[in-house]
């Protein structure tokens, strides 16, 4: 059975960012997540993570087309 959720550790490893950066994505609402149990137990649904990546591609494309990169 495939997992449904990633942990913030998974997210930080996949994106090669720090845990604090992964936490900031979640706390800003940029990357939707749910809190399970304890204060630090966040889970990101894989489909939400994939949608986040797609949004980032679109945002980057728009910045390139606008001459901002």
PyMOL Python script that loads the backbone (N, CA, C, O; Angstrom):
from pymol import cmd

cmd.read_pdbstr("""\
ATOM      1  N   UNK A   1       0.835  -1.179   0.000  1.00  0.00           N
ATOM      2  CA  UNK A   1       0.000   0.000   0.000  1.00  0.00           C
ATOM      3  C   UNK A   1       0.889   1.255   0.000  1.00  0.00           C
ATOM      4  O   UNK A   1       1.803   1.380   0.815  1.00  0.00           O
ATOM      5  N   UNK A   2       0.611   2.158  -0.906  1.00  0.00           N
ATOM      6  CA  UNK A   2       1.361   3.398  -1.000  1.00  0.00           C
ATOM      7  C   UNK A   2       0.991   4.328   0.149  1.00  0.00           C
ATOM      8  O   UNK A   2      -0.173   4.385   0.545  1.00  0.00           O
ATOM      9  N   UNK A   3       1.966   5.058   0.689  1.00  0.00           N
ATOM     10  CA  UNK A   3       1.648   6.010   1.757  1.00  0.00           C
ATOM     11  C   UNK A   3       0.809   7.164   1.199  1.00  0.00           C
ATOM     12  O   UNK A   3       0.903   7.500   0.018  1.00  0.00           O
ATOM     13  N   UNK A   4      -0.008   7.760   2.061  1.00  0.00           N
ATOM     14  CA  UNK A   4      -0.851   8.881   1.669  1.00  0.00           C
ATOM     15  C   UNK A   4      -0.231  10.220   2.049  1.00  0.00           C
ATOM     16  O   UNK A   4      -0.528  11.246   1.436  1.00  0.00           O
ATOM     17  N   UNK A   5       0.635  10.207   3.068  1.00  0.00           N
ATOM     18  CA  UNK A   5       1.176  11.444   3.613  1.00  0.00           C
ATOM     19  C   UNK A   5       2.704  11.423   3.672  1.00  0.00           C
ATOM     20  O   UNK A   5       3.333  10.369   3.761  1.00  0.00           O
ATOM     21  N   UNK A   6       3.276  12.632   3.617  1.00  0.00           N
ATOM     22  CA  UNK A   6       4.683  12.846   3.896  1.00  0.00           C
ATOM     23  C   UNK A   6       4.806  13.548   5.244  1.00  0.00           C
ATOM     24  O   UNK A   6       3.920  14.299   5.651  1.00  0.00           O
ATOM     25  N   UNK A   7       5.903  13.295   5.921  1.00  0.00           N
ATOM     26  CA  UNK A   7       6.236  14.056   7.117  1.00  0.00           C
ATOM     27  C   UNK A   7       7.017  15.299   6.686  1.00  0.00           C
ATOM     28  O   UNK A   7       7.426  15.403   5.530  1.00  0.00           O
ATOM     29  N   UNK A   8       7.225  16.232   7.600  1.00  0.00           N
ATOM     30  CA  UNK A   8       8.044  17.400   7.262  1.00  0.00           C
ATOM     31  C   UNK A   8       9.491  16.989   6.990  1.00  0.00           C
ATOM     32  O   UNK A   8      10.187  17.629   6.201  1.00  0.00           O
ATOM     33  N   UNK A   9       9.933  15.933   7.638  1.00  0.00           N
ATOM     34  CA  UNK A   9      11.271  15.408   7.353  1.00  0.00           C
ATOM     35  C   UNK A   9      11.347  14.945   5.903  1.00  0.00           C
ATOM     36  O   UNK A   9      12.320  15.228   5.203  1.00  0.00           O
ATOM     37  N   UNK A  10      10.312  14.231   5.456  1.00  0.00           N
ATOM     38  CA  UNK A  10      10.267  13.793   4.055  1.00  0.00           C
ATOM     39  C   UNK A  10      10.320  14.991   3.117  1.00  0.00           C
ATOM     40  O   UNK A  10      11.086  15.004   2.153  1.00  0.00           O
ATOM     41  N   UNK A  11       9.493  16.003   3.408  1.00  0.00           N
ATOM     42  CA  UNK A  11       9.428  17.197   2.564  1.00  0.00           C
ATOM     43  C   UNK A  11      10.795  17.884   2.502  1.00  0.00           C
ATOM     44  O   UNK A  11      11.258  18.255   1.424  1.00  0.00           O
ATOM     45  N   UNK A  12      11.436  18.050   3.663  1.00  0.00           N
ATOM     46  CA  UNK A  12      12.737  18.723   3.678  1.00  0.00           C
ATOM     47  C   UNK A  12      13.782  17.927   2.903  1.00  0.00           C
ATOM     48  O   UNK A  12      14.641  18.517   2.248  1.00  0.00           O
ATOM     49  N   UNK A  13      13.725  16.605   2.965  1.00  0.00           N
ATOM     50  CA  UNK A  13      14.676  15.776   2.229  1.00  0.00           C
ATOM     51  C   UNK A  13      14.408  15.813   0.725  1.00  0.00           C
ATOM     52  O   UNK A  13      15.340  15.925  -0.071  1.00  0.00           O
ATOM     53  N   UNK A  14      13.137  15.718   0.338  1.00  0.00           N
ATOM     54  CA  UNK A  14      12.782  15.717  -1.085  1.00  0.00           C
ATOM     55  C   UNK A  14      13.161  17.039  -1.739  1.00  0.00           C
ATOM     56  O   UNK A  14      13.711  17.052  -2.839  1.00  0.00           O
ATOM     57  N   UNK A  15      12.868  18.149  -1.067  1.00  0.00           N
ATOM     58  CA  UNK A  15      13.149  19.471  -1.623  1.00  0.00           C
ATOM     59  C   UNK A  15      14.564  19.962  -1.315  1.00  0.00           C
ATOM     60  O   UNK A  15      14.985  21.012  -1.800  1.00  0.00           O
ATOM     61  N   UNK A  16      15.288  19.197  -0.508  1.00  0.00           N
ATOM     62  CA  UNK A  16      16.645  19.569  -0.091  1.00  0.00           C
ATOM     63  C   UNK A  16      16.655  20.950   0.568  1.00  0.00           C
ATOM     64  O   UNK A  16      17.442  21.827   0.213  1.00  0.00           O
ATOM     65  N   UNK A  17      15.751  21.112   1.542  1.00  0.00           N
ATOM     66  CA  UNK A  17      15.656  22.354   2.316  1.00  0.00           C
ATOM     67  C   UNK A  17      15.742  21.999   3.797  1.00  0.00           C
ATOM     68  O   UNK A  17      15.655  20.827   4.164  1.00  0.00           O
ATOM     69  N   UNK A  18      15.909  22.993   4.632  1.00  0.00           N
ATOM     70  CA  UNK A  18      15.984  22.744   6.074  1.00  0.00           C
ATOM     71  C   UNK A  18      14.597  22.428   6.636  1.00  0.00           C
ATOM     72  O   UNK A  18      13.575  22.697   6.005  1.00  0.00           O
ATOM     73  N   UNK A  19      14.591  21.854   7.825  1.00  0.00           N
ATOM     74  CA  UNK A  19      13.324  21.584   8.502  1.00  0.00           C
ATOM     75  C   UNK A  19      12.587  22.886   8.790  1.00  0.00           C
ATOM     76  O   UNK A  19      11.362  22.941   8.682  1.00  0.00           O
ATOM     77  N   UNK A  20      13.314  23.923   9.152  1.00  0.00           N
ATOM     78  CA  UNK A  20      12.649  25.198   9.437  1.00  0.00           C
ATOM     79  C   UNK A  20      12.019  25.777   8.173  1.00  0.00           C
ATOM     80  O   UNK A  20      10.959  26.397   8.247  1.00  0.00           O
ATOM     81  N   UNK A  21      12.645  25.588   7.024  1.00  0.00           N
ATOM     82  CA  UNK A  21      12.057  26.050   5.763  1.00  0.00           C
ATOM     83  C   UNK A  21      10.800  25.248   5.431  1.00  0.00           C
ATOM     84  O   UNK A  21       9.810  25.815   4.970  1.00  0.00           O
ATOM     85  N   UNK A  22      10.830  23.934   5.661  1.00  0.00           N
ATOM     86  CA  UNK A  22       9.649  23.098   5.432  1.00  0.00           C
ATOM     87  C   UNK A  22       8.519  23.516   6.368  1.00  0.00           C
ATOM     88  O   UNK A  22       7.363  23.605   5.956  1.00  0.00           O
ATOM     89  N   UNK A  23       8.856  23.768   7.614  1.00  0.00           N
ATOM     90  CA  UNK A  23       7.866  24.205   8.596  1.00  0.00           C
ATOM     91  C   UNK A  23       7.272  25.561   8.200  1.00  0.00           C
ATOM     92  O   UNK A  23       6.078  25.796   8.383  1.00  0.00           O
ATOM     93  N   UNK A  24       8.113  26.451   7.655  1.00  0.00           N
ATOM     94  CA  UNK A  24       7.646  27.767   7.223  1.00  0.00           C
ATOM     95  C   UNK A  24       6.662  27.649   6.057  1.00  0.00           C
ATOM     96  O   UNK A  24       5.682  28.393   6.001  1.00  0.00           O
ATOM     97  N   UNK A  25       6.910  26.726   5.131  1.00  0.00           N
ATOM     98  CA  UNK A  25       5.971  26.508   4.034  1.00  0.00           C
ATOM     99  C   UNK A  25       4.599  26.105   4.551  1.00  0.00           C
ATOM    100  O   UNK A  25       3.571  26.546   4.038  1.00  0.00           O
ATOM    101  N   UNK A  26       4.603  25.261   5.572  1.00  0.00           N
ATOM    102  CA  UNK A  26       3.342  24.790   6.163  1.00  0.00           C
ATOM    103  C   UNK A  26       2.681  25.897   6.973  1.00  0.00           C
ATOM    104  O   UNK A  26       1.482  26.135   6.825  1.00  0.00           O
ATOM    105  N   UNK A  27       3.433  26.570   7.814  1.00  0.00           N
ATOM    106  CA  UNK A  27       2.832  27.579   8.691  1.00  0.00           C
ATOM    107  C   UNK A  27       2.320  28.788   7.911  1.00  0.00           C
ATOM    108  O   UNK A  27       1.407  29.473   8.372  1.00  0.00           O
ATOM    109  N   UNK A  28       2.892  29.062   6.738  1.00  0.00           N
ATOM    110  CA  UNK A  28       2.416  30.167   5.900  1.00  0.00           C
ATOM    111  C   UNK A  28       1.168  29.786   5.112  1.00  0.00           C
ATOM    112  O   UNK A  28       0.474  30.654   4.581  1.00  0.00           O
ATOM    113  N   UNK A  29       0.884  28.488   5.036  1.00  0.00           N
ATOM    114  CA  UNK A  29      -0.255  28.016   4.254  1.00  0.00           C
ATOM    115  C   UNK A  29       0.100  27.751   2.802  1.00  0.00           C
ATOM    116  O   UNK A  29      -0.741  27.289   2.031  1.00  0.00           O
ATOM    117  N   UNK A  30       1.337  28.039   2.424  1.00  0.00           N
ATOM    118  CA  UNK A  30       1.773  27.803   1.052  1.00  0.00           C
ATOM    119  C   UNK A  30       1.723  26.319   0.697  1.00  0.00           C
ATOM    120  O   UNK A  30       1.402  25.949  -0.432  1.00  0.00           O
ATOM    121  N   UNK A  31       2.044  25.484   1.669  1.00  0.00           N
ATOM    122  CA  UNK A  31       1.978  24.036   1.508  1.00  0.00           C
ATOM    123  C   UNK A  31       0.957  23.508   2.505  1.00  0.00           C
ATOM    124  O   UNK A  31       1.252  23.417   3.697  1.00  0.00           O
ATOM    125  N   UNK A  32      -0.251  23.154   2.035  1.00  0.00           N
ATOM    126  CA  UNK A  32      -1.294  22.684   2.957  1.00  0.00           C
ATOM    127  C   UNK A  32      -0.876  21.410   3.691  1.00  0.00           C
ATOM    128  O   UNK A  32      -0.302  20.497   3.098  1.00  0.00           O
ATOM    129  N   UNK A  33      -1.171  21.366   4.981  1.00  0.00           N
ATOM    130  CA  UNK A  33      -0.824  20.214   5.815  1.00  0.00           C
ATOM    131  C   UNK A  33      -1.850  20.085   6.936  1.00  0.00           C
ATOM    132  O   UNK A  33      -2.645  20.991   7.186  1.00  0.00           O
ATOM    133  N   UNK A  34      -1.810  18.952   7.590  1.00  0.00           N
ATOM    134  CA  UNK A  34      -2.660  18.734   8.760  1.00  0.00           C
ATOM    135  C   UNK A  34      -1.772  18.413   9.954  1.00  0.00           C
ATOM    136  O   UNK A  34      -0.674  17.875   9.809  1.00  0.00           O
ATOM    137  N   UNK A  35      -2.267  18.754  11.121  1.00  0.00           N
ATOM    138  CA  UNK A  35      -1.517  18.464  12.344  1.00  0.00           C
ATOM    139  C   UNK A  35      -2.137  17.231  12.993  1.00  0.00           C
ATOM    140  O   UNK A  35      -3.349  17.160  13.199  1.00  0.00           O
ATOM    141  N   UNK A  36      -1.288  16.275  13.306  1.00  0.00           N
ATOM    142  CA  UNK A  36      -1.717  15.024  13.914  1.00  0.00           C
ATOM    143  C   UNK A  36      -1.124  14.938  15.310  1.00  0.00           C
ATOM    144  O   UNK A  36       0.093  15.015  15.480  1.00  0.00           O
ATOM    145  N   UNK A  37      -1.967  14.781  16.287  1.00  0.00           N
ATOM    146  CA  UNK A  37      -1.476  14.587  17.652  1.00  0.00           C
ATOM    147  C   UNK A  37      -0.662  15.745  18.171  1.00  0.00           C
ATOM    148  O   UNK A  37      -1.164  16.859  18.320  1.00  0.00           O
ATOM    149  N   UNK A  38       0.605  15.473  18.448  1.00  0.00           N
ATOM    150  CA  UNK A  38       1.485  16.443  19.087  1.00  0.00           C
ATOM    151  C   UNK A  38       1.744  17.694  18.281  1.00  0.00           C
ATOM    152  O   UNK A  38       1.437  17.758  17.091  1.00  0.00           O
ATOM    153  N   UNK A  39       2.300  18.665  18.926  1.00  0.00           N
ATOM    154  CA  UNK A  39       2.528  19.989  18.349  1.00  0.00           C
ATOM    155  C   UNK A  39       3.361  19.953  17.067  1.00  0.00           C
ATOM    156  O   UNK A  39       3.094  20.725  16.146  1.00  0.00           O
ATOM    157  N   UNK A  40       4.341  19.095  16.988  1.00  0.00           N
ATOM    158  CA  UNK A  40       5.246  19.062  15.833  1.00  0.00           C
ATOM    159  C   UNK A  40       4.902  17.993  14.799  1.00  0.00           C
ATOM    160  O   UNK A  40       5.655  17.817  13.841  1.00  0.00           O
ATOM    161  N   UNK A  41       3.801  17.280  14.958  1.00  0.00           N
ATOM    162  CA  UNK A  41       3.466  16.162  14.071  1.00  0.00           C
ATOM    163  C   UNK A  41       2.612  16.626  12.894  1.00  0.00           C
ATOM    164  O   UNK A  41       1.388  16.496  12.928  1.00  0.00           O
ATOM    165  N   UNK A  42       3.247  17.164  11.857  1.00  0.00           N
ATOM    166  CA  UNK A  42       2.565  17.627  10.664  1.00  0.00           C
ATOM    167  C   UNK A  42       2.639  16.560   9.581  1.00  0.00           C
ATOM    168  O   UNK A  42       3.631  15.840   9.467  1.00  0.00           O
ATOM    169  N   UNK A  43       1.573  16.469   8.788  1.00  0.00           N
ATOM    170  CA  UNK A  43       1.552  15.553   7.656  1.00  0.00           C
ATOM    171  C   UNK A  43       1.058  16.301   6.433  1.00  0.00           C
ATOM    172  O   UNK A  43       0.102  17.074   6.504  1.00  0.00           O
ATOM    173  N   UNK A  44       1.721  16.063   5.312  1.00  0.00           N
ATOM    174  CA  UNK A  44       1.370  16.685   4.039  1.00  0.00           C
ATOM    175  C   UNK A  44       0.886  15.581   3.113  1.00  0.00           C
ATOM    176  O   UNK A  44       1.612  14.627   2.834  1.00  0.00           O
ATOM    177  N   UNK A  45      -0.342  15.719   2.641  1.00  0.00           N
ATOM    178  CA  UNK A  45      -0.871  14.726   1.717  1.00  0.00           C
ATOM    179  C   UNK A  45      -0.056  14.786   0.424  1.00  0.00           C
ATOM    180  O   UNK A  45       0.247  15.870  -0.074  1.00  0.00           O
ATOM    181  N   UNK A  46       0.290  13.640  -0.105  1.00  0.00           N
ATOM    182  CA  UNK A  46       1.146  13.571  -1.284  1.00  0.00           C
ATOM    183  C   UNK A  46       0.528  14.351  -2.440  1.00  0.00           C
ATOM    184  O   UNK A  46       1.247  15.029  -3.174  1.00  0.00           O
ATOM    185  N   UNK A  47      -0.782  14.268  -2.615  1.00  0.00           N
ATOM    186  CA  UNK A  47      -1.428  15.015  -3.701  1.00  0.00           C
ATOM    187  C   UNK A  47      -1.283  16.524  -3.500  1.00  0.00           C
ATOM    188  O   UNK A  47      -1.147  17.260  -4.478  1.00  0.00           O
ATOM    189  N   UNK A  48      -1.310  16.999  -2.250  1.00  0.00           N
ATOM    190  CA  UNK A  48      -1.108  18.421  -1.968  1.00  0.00           C
ATOM    191  C   UNK A  48       0.330  18.828  -2.265  1.00  0.00           C
ATOM    192  O   UNK A  48       0.576  19.928  -2.759  1.00  0.00           O
ATOM    193  N   UNK A  49       1.266  17.954  -1.970  1.00  0.00           N
ATOM    194  CA  UNK A  49       2.670  18.221  -2.260  1.00  0.00           C
ATOM    195  C   UNK A  49       2.897  18.326  -3.767  1.00  0.00           C
ATOM    196  O   UNK A  49       3.591  19.231  -4.231  1.00  0.00           O
ATOM    197  N   UNK A  50       2.318  17.409  -4.524  1.00  0.00           N
ATOM    198  CA  UNK A  50       2.441  17.446  -5.985  1.00  0.00           C
ATOM    199  C   UNK A  50       1.806  18.716  -6.548  1.00  0.00           C
ATOM    200  O   UNK A  50       2.345  19.313  -7.479  1.00  0.00           O
ATOM    201  N   UNK A  51       0.672  19.132  -5.997  1.00  0.00           N
ATOM    202  CA  UNK A  51       0.014  20.367  -6.438  1.00  0.00           C
ATOM    203  C   UNK A  51       0.894  21.578  -6.120  1.00  0.00           C
ATOM    204  O   UNK A  51       0.984  22.507  -6.922  1.00  0.00           O
ATOM    205  N   UNK A  52       1.537  21.570  -4.963  1.00  0.00           N
ATOM    206  CA  UNK A  52       2.465  22.644  -4.584  1.00  0.00           C
ATOM    207  C   UNK A  52       3.591  22.757  -5.612  1.00  0.00           C
ATOM    208  O   UNK A  52       3.931  23.857  -6.047  1.00  0.00           O
ATOM    209  N   UNK A  53       4.163  21.627  -5.993  1.00  0.00           N
ATOM    210  CA  UNK A  53       5.247  21.621  -6.970  1.00  0.00           C
ATOM    211  C   UNK A  53       4.762  22.208  -8.294  1.00  0.00           C
ATOM    212  O   UNK A  53       5.460  23.015  -8.908  1.00  0.00           O
ATOM    213  N   UNK A  54       3.589  21.811  -8.728  1.00  0.00           N
ATOM    214  CA  UNK A  54       3.032  22.338  -9.978  1.00  0.00           C
ATOM    215  C   UNK A  54       2.831  23.850  -9.888  1.00  0.00           C
ATOM    216  O   UNK A  54       3.114  24.568 -10.847  1.00  0.00           O
ATOM    217  N   UNK A  55       2.341  24.344  -8.737  1.00  0.00           N
ATOM    218  CA  UNK A  55       2.170  25.789  -8.552  1.00  0.00           C
ATOM    219  C   UNK A  55       3.507  26.509  -8.646  1.00  0.00           C
ATOM    220  O   UNK A  55       3.590  27.607  -9.196  1.00  0.00           O
ATOM    221  N   UNK A  56       4.548  25.891  -8.109  1.00  0.00           N
ATOM    222  CA  UNK A  56       5.873  26.511  -8.160  1.00  0.00           C
ATOM    223  C   UNK A  56       6.402  26.572  -9.591  1.00  0.00           C
ATOM    224  O   UNK A  56       7.037  27.552  -9.980  1.00  0.00           O
ATOM    225  N   UNK A  57       6.139  25.521 -10.377  1.00  0.00           N
ATOM    226  CA  UNK A  57       6.529  25.555 -11.788  1.00  0.00           C
ATOM    227  C   UNK A  57       5.809  26.682 -12.514  1.00  0.00           C
ATOM    228  O   UNK A  57       6.427  27.421 -13.281  1.00  0.00           O
ATOM    229  N   UNK A  58       4.517  26.818 -12.279  1.00  0.00           N
ATOM    230  CA  UNK A  58       3.732  27.869 -12.922  1.00  0.00           C
ATOM    231  C   UNK A  58       4.204  29.256 -12.491  1.00  0.00           C
ATOM    232  O   UNK A  58       4.309  30.157 -13.323  1.00  0.00           O
ATOM    233  N   UNK A  59       4.489  29.436 -11.206  1.00  0.00           N
ATOM    234  CA  UNK A  59       4.960  30.725 -10.705  1.00  0.00           C
ATOM    235  C   UNK A  59       6.319  31.074 -11.309  1.00  0.00           C
ATOM    236  O   UNK A  59       6.566  32.224 -11.672  1.00  0.00           O
ATOM    237  N   UNK A  60       7.192  30.083 -11.412  1.00  0.00           N
ATOM    238  CA  UNK A  60       8.510  30.312 -12.006  1.00  0.00           C
ATOM    239  C   UNK A  60       8.378  30.674 -13.474  1.00  0.00           C
ATOM    240  O   UNK A  60       9.043  31.591 -13.955  1.00  0.00           O
ATOM    241  N   UNK A  61       7.521  29.955 -14.187  1.00  0.00           N
ATOM    242  CA  UNK A  61       7.286  30.240 -15.600  1.00  0.00           C
ATOM    243  C   UNK A  61       6.778  31.668 -15.773  1.00  0.00           C
ATOM    244  O   UNK A  61       7.242  32.383 -16.662  1.00  0.00           O
ATOM    245  N   UNK A  62       5.839  32.088 -14.944  1.00  0.00           N
ATOM    246  CA  UNK A  62       5.293  33.447 -15.019  1.00  0.00           C
ATOM    247  C   UNK A  62       6.366  34.498 -14.748  1.00  0.00           C
ATOM    248  O   UNK A  62       6.406  35.530 -15.417  1.00  0.00           O
ATOM    249  N   UNK A  63       7.236  34.239 -13.773  1.00  0.00           N
ATOM    250  CA  UNK A  63       8.323  35.173 -13.467  1.00  0.00           C
ATOM    251  C   UNK A  63       9.306  35.277 -14.625  1.00  0.00           C
ATOM    252  O   UNK A  63       9.797  36.364 -14.931  1.00  0.00           O
ATOM    253  N   UNK A  64       9.592  34.156 -15.264  1.00  0.00           N
ATOM    254  CA  UNK A  64      10.486  34.158 -16.428  1.00  0.00           C
ATOM    255  C   UNK A  64       9.870  34.967 -17.556  1.00  0.00           C
ATOM    256  O   UNK A  64      10.530  35.810 -18.164  1.00  0.00           O
ATOM    257  N   UNK A  65       8.601  34.702 -17.826  1.00  0.00           N
ATOM    258  CA  UNK A  65       7.914  35.418 -18.909  1.00  0.00           C
ATOM    259  C   UNK A  65       7.798  36.902 -18.625  1.00  0.00           C
ATOM    260  O   UNK A  65       7.770  37.702 -19.560  1.00  0.00           O
ATOM    261  N   UNK A  66       7.729  37.293 -17.357  1.00  0.00           N
ATOM    262  CA  UNK A  66       7.637  38.696 -16.985  1.00  0.00           C
ATOM    263  C   UNK A  66       9.026  39.357 -16.912  1.00  0.00           C
ATOM    264  O   UNK A  66       9.134  40.553 -16.642  1.00  0.00           O
ATOM    265  N   UNK A  67      10.068  38.579 -17.149  1.00  0.00           N
ATOM    266  CA  UNK A  67      11.420  39.112 -17.123  1.00  0.00           C
ATOM    267  C   UNK A  67      11.949  39.366 -15.715  1.00  0.00           C
ATOM    268  O   UNK A  67      12.856  40.176 -15.520  1.00  0.00           O
ATOM    269  N   UNK A  68      11.379  38.669 -14.738  1.00  0.00           N
ATOM    270  CA  UNK A  68      11.793  38.863 -13.348  1.00  0.00           C
ATOM    271  C   UNK A  68      12.908  37.920 -12.937  1.00  0.00           C
ATOM    272  O   UNK A  68      13.434  38.042 -11.831  1.00  0.00           O
ATOM    273  N   UNK A  69      13.276  36.998 -13.783  1.00  0.00           N
ATOM    274  CA  UNK A  69      14.391  36.089 -13.479  1.00  0.00           C
ATOM    275  C   UNK A  69      15.484  36.243 -14.509  1.00  0.00           C
ATOM    276  O   UNK A  69      16.508  35.564 -14.429  1.00  0.00           O
TER     277      UNK A  69
END
""", "prot")
cmd.dss("prot")
cmd.show_as("cartoon", "prot")
cmd.util.cbc("prot")
cmd.orient("prot")
